[in-house]
Structures are given as structure tokens and as C-alpha cells.
Amino acid sequence: MQTKHLGNVGITVLALVNMGVWLIFPAANNGRPDFMNQVYGEMLSSTAMVLMGCAFILALRPRVLEPYFGGLDKMYISHKNTAITGMIVIYVHTFTVPIIDKASIGAQLGAITWTGLLVLVLLALAPRIPFVGGYLRLAYHHWRWTHKFIGAFYILGVLHSLLVPNVIQTTLIPHLYLRFFNLIGSAAYLYKELIAPFVGPPHNHVVEAARKLNGTTIEVTLKPKGAKPRQTAGQFMFVSFAKDSGLTEPHPFTVSSAPQEGNFRLSIKASGDWTRQLVETLRPGTQARVDGCYGMFNYKTGGPQQIWIAGGIGITPFLSWVRDFNGEPQPEIDFFYTVRSEADALFWDEMQAAAQKYTRFRAHLTVSSKEGSLSTHKIVANITGKLAEKHVYLCGPLPMTEAFRKQFRREGVPAGNIYFEEFNFR
């Protein structure tokens, strides 16, 4: 089993262990006719609490866990899926467990928890629901603000489990197992919201330069005010700026500079309200905070024959890789850059210069408004060797990466040879 799958396997095992200890150390039968419903309901709720606890740990972005998920981007996907699974299990629990005293404080806290989580889930899913998405679509900063309440409802759920009559208190091991995850889940949430913003890894930087590349894209140079955070070519970081800039919300950006450079360079395209404001208003001298670097998007771990495909601003990790070349690259690389117009072909001159300097690196440009969209058939016409033996690296708009991933799979490229990052952090 590959290391990058161990994280998800571990979460699954922790949930299954919770169910197992209920079977190995059964609760004392209280003689009620609905006793088994109570056991099944509490087994489900405790499993949900274990999953939610794991989700809160992942939300802390622990670098030590990145290899076991395949990078922070994949860890966020696991965080989301784990939390959603936990919420689903909680809802099943509410329809399984008998309610003994609806008027008790514990029961009321449970109802508040259930309702609150349901509202948050509906807000998150609304953009994906036909007809509803056009009317109810939270901006990223609004979604991020509401997302913070999940932990508050989790803590209310913990209080609910402590205050309602239950059978888990009659069996020591399941009870201790649940309380352990209650503790680490609550602690992780409180640390992230109340302590982490004031301590920990974010590093202070200053904007040394903000250079417009075209009407919608800017290159930002960040100078560290202390020790430069460690970086591997192709990684990304979370960046926020001083309060007076109006850009205090952290956003992820791939670093386009090489690790050996003294500063960080970020190439940012205006693709939303926040990035549009950044492109229009960011000025040299603005204070910045950096959290990173993260990610495991690294061509050096791939095979000897590679295809790199960049769409638009997705050129950034490939820029970092090329700028990090220390002599001739080891793999044979065909780099394909697809843009809508020639004005969008940022840094193409630098890629052409690299292709002239390094014989194992070849660069190809596709301007879709003139030549049509780039496809696997066009790629095959410009490479040597069998397509199915290539290792493929993708970075660009999500529809592009999804389309290419499917095309390459149909052409026989193994799924394990196709690499891309998940930049949807919600």
C-alpha cells in the first residue's frame, strides 16, 4: 500500500475500532424494550464523534501527516469527506436512538446541534443544488466564517452526550475511547480558532514588488522579515495581508520562484472578489503573513518520461520547477502550455529559453482561440514514446484538469501516473 493512502485507511480503522469496542465490551442491559436501539444509536453517535475529531485534527494542517494523504490538498479532501461522513452518521443516529426525555437540557442541546449542522451542510451544498445554487451561493469569506461554527456545534454535541441518559457510561472502554476523541476534537477546534491566529507558523513578510503582468495578473514578490520558510519547488502557501489592505483573509497560492531564491514570488490571477482587489490595490510595502509551504506536487518523484500541462495561471508550479533546474533535468519532459490568447501566455519566453538551454526539456504552446483546444491527440503528435508510459502533471482550471485526467485514462495512462492538486479548499 502506498504511503499516501495510509491517512484515509487510518481514519477508517479508528472508526471501525470504535464499533469493535462496542461489540467486545457490550453495555449493561438496562431491561428497556428499546435497549438495542439505544446501543445502536450510541454506537453511531460515538462513531460520528470519532470521525469529526479526526476532521478537526486535519484542519490544523499538520505537516507531519501530509505524506500519509499525498499532500495538504488531498488532506483537505479527506478532512471534508470525513466531516461529511460524520454528519451523515449523526443524522442516522437521531432516527435510531430513542429519546427518553425531550424536555431535558441534553435533548435540547442535541436538537440544536442537529439543526445547526444541517443548516451548515445545506449552505455548503446549496451552490451544487439545481435552481437553488443561482440564488444562494456564499462567497468564500462568508463560507469560511460560517464554517467556523461546525466546531461550536461539535462541542454542543459533546455536552449533549454527557447530559442525556445513555448506556455508554456502563461500559468503560467505549466510554474512554469516545471521550478521548471528544477531547482532542474539541481541543483542536479551540486551538485553531482561539490560539493559532496569535502563535505558531505564520511568518511575517513585506511586499517588495507588485508587478502587473497583464490586465488581470500580478506577480507579487514577498521578502521575509526573518528566516525564510522551507520550500520545495512546486509547493503552495497561504498568504494574507495587513488589515488596512482589506486582504486579511488567507488564500492559497503556488510559489513560482525557486527554493534557492531569497524571496518568494507569486503569480496571481484575478479570478474572484478577493484576488481582483489584490490585483487592483496591492502595493509594495504592504505587510504580509505566510503560512507554508505545503504540498507534495513534485516531478522529481515521477518517472523518467513526463508530460507537464499548464492551463493559464496554472503555469506557476512548473515555473518553480524549471527555475529549480540544477543542470540538465533527469526525466525527459514535454511541457504543454495552453492559453486562450497570446497575451495570456505569461512567462512563455522563459519556458522557451529553458527549452533552448536544456535538451531534455521541450516546450509547446497552444493558443486555443487560434488553434482550438489542446487534446491528448495533439499531445501524442508532439511527443516520442508511448503515451501510456508517461507520467503526467496537470495544473490549471478544474474543468481542464478533469477533462485531461479522463482523456489520459482512456488512452491507457495509469491513474497513479497522473498528478494534480486539489485547490478547492471548501
C-alpha positions as CSV (number, residue, x, y, z in Angstrom):
1,M,0.0,0.0,0.0
2,Q,1.3,3.5,-0.9
3,T,2.1,5.8,1.9
4,K,-0.3,8.5,0.6
5,H,-3.3,6.2,1.3
6,L,-2.4,5.4,4.9
7,G,-4.1,8.5,6.3
8,N,-7.5,7.6,5.0
9,V,-7.0,4.0,6.0
10,G,-6.1,5.1,9.5
11,I,-9.3,7.2,9.8
12,T,-11.4,4.3,8.7
13,V,-9.7,2.0,11.2
14,L,-10.3,4.4,14.0
15,A,-14.0,4.5,13.2
16,L,-14.1,0.7,12.9
17,V,-12.3,0.3,16.2
18,N,-15.0,2.4,17.9
19,M,-17.6,-0.1,16.6
20,G,-15.4,-3.0,17.6
21,V,-15.0,-2.0,21.2
22,W,-18.8,-1.7,21.5
23,L,-19.1,-5.4,20.4
24,I,-16.2,-6.6,22.6
25,F,-17.2,-4.6,25.7
26,P,-21.0,-4.5,25.5
27,A,-23.0,-2.1,27.6
28,A,-25.0,-3.4,30.5
29,N,-28.6,-4.2,29.6
30,N,-31.0,-1.9,31.4
31,G,-34.0,-4.0,30.7
32,R,-35.8,-1.4,28.5
33,P,-37.5,-2.9,25.4
34,D,-35.7,-0.4,23.2
35,F,-32.3,-1.2,24.7
36,M,-30.7,-2.4,21.4
37,N,-32.0,0.8,19.6
38,Q,-30.2,2.8,22.3
39,V,-27.0,0.8,21.8
40,Y,-27.1,1.1,18.0
41,G,-27.9,4.8,18.3
42,E,-25.0,5.5,20.7
43,M,-22.6,3.4,18.6
44,L,-23.5,5.6,15.6
45,S,-23.1,8.8,17.5
46,S,-19.8,7.8,19.0
47,T,-18.5,6.8,15.6
48,A,-19.6,10.2,14.2
49,M,-17.7,11.9,17.1
50,V,-14.6,9.9,16.3
51,L,-14.8,11.0,12.6
52,M,-15.4,14.6,13.5
53,G,-12.5,14.6,15.9
54,C,-10.2,13.3,13.1
55,A,-11.6,16.1,10.8
56,F,-10.7,18.8,13.4
57,I,-7.1,17.4,13.7
58,L,-6.7,17.6,9.9
59,A,-8.0,21.2,9.9
60,L,-4.8,22.1,11.8
61,R,-2.8,21.4,8.7
62,P,-0.2,19.2,10.5
63,R,2.8,18.8,8.1
64,V,3.7,15.5,9.7
65,L,0.6,14.0,8.2
66,E,1.0,15.3,4.7
67,P,2.9,12.2,3.3
68,Y,0.1,9.9,4.6
69,F,-2.5,11.7,2.5
70,G,-0.4,12.8,-0.5
71,G,-0.2,16.5,0.4
72,L,-2.2,19.1,2.2
73,D,-4.6,19.5,-0.8
74,K,-5.5,15.8,-0.5
75,M,-5.6,16.1,3.3
76,Y,-8.3,18.8,2.9
77,I,-10.4,16.5,0.7
78,S,-10.1,13.8,3.4
79,H,-11.0,16.4,6.0
80,K,-14.1,17.4,4.1
81,N,-15.2,13.8,3.4
82,T,-14.5,12.7,7.0
83,A,-16.6,15.6,8.4
84,I,-19.5,15.0,5.9
85,T,-19.5,11.3,6.7
86,G,-19.6,12.1,10.4
87,M,-22.5,14.4,9.9
88,I,-24.4,11.8,7.9
89,V,-23.9,9.3,10.7
90,I,-25.1,11.8,13.3
91,Y,-28.4,12.2,11.3
92,V,-28.8,8.4,11.1
93,H,-28.2,8.3,14.9
94,T,-31.1,10.8,15.6
95,F,-33.5,8.5,13.8
96,T,-32.2,5.4,15.6
97,V,-31.7,6.3,19.3
98,P,-34.9,6.5,21.4
99,I,-35.5,10.0,23.0
100,I,-36.2,9.4,26.7
101,D,-36.8,12.9,27.8
102,K,-37.4,15.5,25.1
103,A,-37.6,18.4,27.6
104,S,-34.2,17.7,29.2
105,I,-31.3,20.1,28.6
106,G,-29.3,17.3,27.0
107,A,-32.0,16.6,24.5
108,Q,-32.4,20.2,23.6
109,L,-28.7,20.6,23.0
110,G,-28.9,17.6,20.7
111,A,-31.7,19.2,18.8
112,I,-29.7,22.5,18.5
113,T,-26.6,20.5,17.3
114,W,-28.6,18.6,14.7
115,T,-30.3,21.7,13.4
116,G,-27.1,23.8,13.3
117,L,-25.1,21.2,11.4
118,L,-28.0,20.7,9.0
119,V,-28.1,24.4,8.2
120,L,-24.3,24.5,7.6
121,V,-24.5,21.5,5.4
122,L,-27.3,23.0,3.3
123,L,-25.4,26.3,3.0
124,A,-22.3,24.4,1.7
125,L,-24.3,22.2,-0.7
126,A,-26.6,25.0,-2.0
127,P,-24.3,26.0,-4.9
128,R,-24.4,22.4,-6.2
129,I,-28.3,22.1,-6.0
130,P,-30.1,22.9,-9.3
131,F,-32.0,26.1,-9.3
132,V,-31.0,26.9,-5.7
133,G,-27.3,27.5,-6.5
134,G,-28.2,30.6,-8.6
135,Y,-29.8,32.3,-5.6
136,L,-27.8,31.0,-2.6
137,R,-24.0,31.0,-3.2
138,L,-21.8,32.0,-0.3
139,A,-18.7,34.0,-1.1
140,Y,-15.6,32.3,0.1
141,H,-15.2,34.6,3.1
142,H,-18.8,34.1,4.1
143,W,-18.5,30.4,3.8
144,R,-15.2,30.5,5.8
145,W,-17.0,32.4,8.6
146,T,-20.0,30.0,8.8
147,H,-17.6,27.0,8.6
148,K,-16.1,28.0,12.0
149,F,-19.5,27.2,13.7
150,I,-19.1,23.5,12.9
151,G,-16.7,23.1,15.9
152,A,-19.1,25.0,18.2
153,F,-21.9,22.6,17.3
154,Y,-19.5,19.7,17.8
155,I,-18.8,20.9,21.4
156,L,-22.6,21.2,21.9
157,G,-22.9,17.7,20.7
158,V,-20.3,16.6,23.3
159,L,-22.3,18.3,26.0
160,H,-25.4,16.6,24.7
161,S,-23.8,13.2,25.0
162,L,-22.8,14.0,28.6
163,L,-26.2,15.2,29.7
164,V,-28.6,12.7,28.2
165,P,-29.3,9.3,29.8
166,N,-27.1,6.8,27.9
167,V,-25.7,3.3,28.2
168,I,-22.1,4.1,27.1
169,Q,-21.3,5.1,30.7
170,T,-21.9,1.4,31.7
171,T,-19.0,0.2,29.6
172,L,-15.6,1.6,30.3
173,I,-13.6,1.1,27.1
174,P,-16.1,2.5,24.6
175,H,-16.7,5.4,27.0
176,L,-13.0,6.2,27.3
177,Y,-12.5,5.8,23.6
178,L,-15.3,8.3,22.9
179,R,-14.1,10.8,25.5
180,F,-10.6,10.7,24.1
181,F,-11.8,11.8,20.7
182,N,-14.2,14.3,22.3
183,L,-11.2,15.9,24.0
184,I,-8.8,16.0,21.0
185,G,-11.6,17.2,18.6
186,S,-12.7,20.0,20.9
187,A,-9.1,20.9,21.7
188,A,-8.1,21.0,18.1
189,Y,-11.1,23.3,17.2
190,L,-10.4,25.7,20.1
191,Y,-6.7,25.8,19.4
192,K,-7.4,26.6,15.7
193,E,-9.9,29.4,16.4
194,L,-8.6,30.9,19.6
195,I,-4.8,30.3,19.8
196,A,-3.4,29.5,16.4
197,P,-4.1,33.0,14.9
198,F,-1.7,34.5,17.5
199,V,1.0,31.9,17.7
200,G,2.6,29.3,15.5
201,P,3.9,29.0,12.0
202,P,2.8,32.1,10.0
203,H,5.8,34.2,9.1
204,N,6.0,37.9,8.6
205,H,6.9,39.2,5.2
206,V,6.7,42.5,3.3
207,V,5.6,43.1,-0.3
208,E,8.8,44.1,-2.0
209,A,7.3,44.3,-5.5
210,A,3.9,44.1,-7.2
211,R,4.3,43.9,-10.9
212,K,1.4,43.8,-13.3
213,L,1.9,41.0,-15.9
214,N,-1.3,41.9,-17.8
215,G,-4.7,43.4,-17.1
216,T,-5.7,40.6,-14.8
217,T,-2.5,39.1,-13.4
218,I,0.1,40.3,-11.0
219,E,3.5,39.0,-9.8
220,V,4.0,39.6,-6.1
221,T,7.4,39.4,-4.5
222,L,7.4,38.7,-0.8
223,K,10.5,39.4,1.3
224,P,10.9,37.5,4.6
225,K,11.3,39.7,7.7
226,G,13.1,36.8,9.4
227,A,14.1,33.2,8.4
228,K,12.6,32.2,5.1
229,P,10.2,29.2,5.5
230,R,11.4,26.0,3.9
231,Q,10.2,25.4,0.3
232,T,10.3,22.6,-2.2
233,A,9.7,23.6,-5.8
234,G,6.0,23.3,-6.7
235,Q,4.6,23.9,-3.2
236,F,2.0,26.4,-2.2
237,M,1.4,28.7,0.8
238,F,-1.4,30.6,2.5
239,V,-1.0,34.3,2.3
240,S,-2.8,37.2,4.0
241,F,-2.1,40.9,4.1
242,A,-2.3,43.7,6.7
243,K,-5.7,44.9,7.9
244,D,-5.5,48.2,6.1
245,S,-5.2,46.4,2.8
246,G,-8.6,44.8,3.1
247,L,-7.0,41.5,2.3
248,T,-6.7,39.8,5.7
249,E,-8.3,36.6,4.6
250,P,-5.7,33.9,3.9
251,H,-5.7,32.4,0.4
252,P,-3.5,29.6,-1.1
253,F,-1.1,30.4,-3.9
254,T,1.5,28.3,-5.6
255,V,5.0,29.7,-5.2
256,S,6.5,30.4,-8.7
257,S,10.0,31.1,-7.5
258,A,12.8,28.5,-6.9
259,P,13.7,27.5,-3.3
260,Q,17.2,28.9,-3.6
261,E,15.8,32.4,-4.2
262,G,15.9,34.8,-1.2
263,N,12.3,36.0,-1.7
264,F,9.0,34.3,-2.7
265,R,7.4,35.1,-6.0
266,L,3.7,34.5,-6.5
267,S,1.9,34.9,-9.8
268,I,-1.8,35.7,-9.1
269,K,-4.7,36.0,-11.5
270,A,-7.9,37.9,-10.6
271,S,-10.5,35.2,-10.5
272,G,-12.7,36.3,-7.6
273,D,-13.6,39.3,-5.5
274,W,-10.5,38.9,-3.2
275,T,-8.0,38.3,-6.0
276,R,-9.5,41.1,-8.1
277,Q,-9.0,43.5,-5.1
278,L,-5.4,42.2,-4.7
279,V,-4.5,42.8,-8.4
280,E,-6.0,46.3,-8.3
281,T,-4.8,47.6,-4.9
282,L,-1.8,45.7,-3.6
283,R,1.3,47.9,-3.3
284,P,4.9,47.5,-2.3
285,G,5.4,47.9,1.5
286,T,2.3,46.1,2.5
287,Q,2.8,43.7,5.4
288,A,2.0,40.0,4.7
289,R,1.8,36.8,6.7
290,V,2.7,33.5,5.2
291,D,1.8,30.0,6.3
292,G,3.6,27.3,4.5
293,C,5.0,25.9,2.4
294,Y,2.7,22.9,1.8
295,G,2.0,20.3,-0.9
296,M,3.7,17.3,-2.5
297,F,3.3,18.2,-6.2
298,N,6.9,17.2,-7.2
299,Y,8.0,16.0,-10.6
300,K,11.2,14.5,-9.1
301,T,9.2,11.7,-7.6
302,G,7.8,10.8,-11.1
303,G,9.0,8.5,-13.9
304,P,11.8,9.0,-16.5
305,Q,9.3,10.3,-19.2
306,Q,7.0,13.1,-18.3
307,I,4.3,15.4,-19.7
308,W,3.5,18.7,-18.0
309,I,0.3,20.5,-18.9
310,A,-0.4,24.0,-17.7
311,G,-3.6,26.0,-18.3
312,G,-3.4,29.8,-17.9
313,I,-2.1,30.7,-14.4
314,G,-1.5,27.0,-13.8
315,I,2.0,27.6,-15.1
316,T,3.1,28.6,-11.6
317,P,4.3,25.2,-10.2
318,F,6.1,24.4,-13.5
319,L,7.8,27.8,-13.3
320,S,9.1,26.9,-9.9
321,W,10.3,23.5,-11.2
322,V,12.1,25.0,-14.2
323,R,13.7,27.7,-12.1
324,D,14.9,25.0,-9.8
325,F,16.7,23.0,-12.5
326,N,20.3,22.4,-11.4
327,G,21.8,21.4,-14.7
328,E,20.0,19.0,-17.2
329,P,16.8,17.6,-15.7
330,Q,16.8,13.8,-15.1
331,P,13.4,13.0,-16.8
332,E,12.6,13.7,-20.4
333,I,9.9,16.4,-20.2
334,D,7.4,17.7,-22.7
335,F,5.8,20.9,-21.4
336,F,2.4,21.9,-22.9
337,Y,1.1,25.4,-22.2
338,T,-2.5,26.1,-23.2
339,V,-3.9,29.7,-23.1
340,R,-6.8,31.5,-24.7
341,S,-4.8,34.3,-26.3
342,E,-1.2,35.1,-26.8
343,A,-1.5,37.9,-24.2
344,D,-2.3,35.2,-21.6
345,A,1.0,33.2,-22.4
346,L,2.8,34.6,-19.3
347,F,6.4,33.6,-18.9
348,W,6.4,31.8,-22.3
349,D,9.7,33.5,-23.2
350,E,11.3,32.0,-20.0
351,M,10.0,28.5,-20.9
352,Q,11.4,28.9,-24.5
353,A,14.7,29.9,-23.0
354,A,14.7,26.8,-20.8
355,A,13.9,24.6,-23.8
356,Q,16.9,26.0,-25.6
357,K,19.2,25.5,-22.6
358,Y,18.1,22.0,-21.6
359,T,17.9,19.3,-24.3
360,R,15.7,17.1,-22.2
361,F,13.1,19.8,-21.8
362,R,10.8,20.7,-24.7
363,A,8.1,23.4,-24.6
364,H,4.9,23.6,-26.7
365,L,2.4,26.5,-26.7
366,T,-1.3,26.2,-27.8
367,V,-3.4,29.3,-28.2
368,S,-6.9,28.0,-28.2
369,S,-8.6,31.0,-29.8
370,K,-6.5,30.3,-33.0
371,E,-5.7,26.5,-32.8
372,G,-8.5,25.0,-30.9
373,S,-8.3,23.3,-27.5
374,L,-5.3,21.2,-26.6
375,S,-6.1,17.5,-26.5
376,T,-4.4,14.2,-26.0
377,H,-4.3,13.6,-29.7
378,K,-2.3,16.9,-30.2
379,I,0.0,15.9,-27.4
380,V,0.7,12.5,-28.9
381,A,1.6,14.2,-32.2
382,N,4.3,16.2,-30.4
383,I,6.0,13.5,-28.2
384,T,8.1,10.4,-28.6
385,G,7.4,7.1,-26.9
386,K,4.2,5.5,-25.7
387,L,1.7,7.8,-24.0
388,A,0.7,5.1,-21.6
389,E,4.2,5.0,-20.2
390,K,4.3,8.8,-19.4
391,H,3.9,10.4,-16.0
392,V,1.5,13.4,-16.4
393,Y,1.4,16.5,-14.3
394,L,-1.6,18.8,-14.6
395,C,-2.2,22.3,-13.2
396,G,-4.9,24.7,-14.4
397,P,-8.7,25.3,-14.1
398,L,-10.6,22.3,-12.6
399,P,-12.6,21.6,-15.8
400,M,-9.3,21.3,-17.7
401,T,-7.6,19.0,-15.3
402,E,-10.7,16.8,-15.0
403,A,-11.0,16.6,-18.8
404,F,-7.4,15.7,-19.3
405,R,-7.4,13.2,-16.5
406,K,-10.3,11.3,-18.2
407,Q,-8.7,11.6,-21.6
408,F,-5.4,10.2,-20.4
409,R,-7.1,7.3,-18.5
410,R,-8.9,6.4,-21.8
411,E,-5.6,6.4,-23.5
412,G,-4.2,3.9,-21.1
413,V,-2.2,6.1,-18.7
414,P,-2.5,4.5,-15.2
415,A,-4.3,6.6,-12.6
416,G,-1.2,6.5,-10.4
417,N,0.8,8.2,-13.1
418,I,-1.5,11.3,-13.3
419,Y,-0.7,14.0,-10.8
420,F,-2.7,17.2,-9.9
421,E,-3.5,19.3,-6.9
422,E,-7.0,19.9,-5.4
423,F,-7.2,23.7,-4.9
424,N,-10.9,23.7,-3.8
425,F,-10.4,24.4,-0.1
426,R,-14.1,24.3,0.9
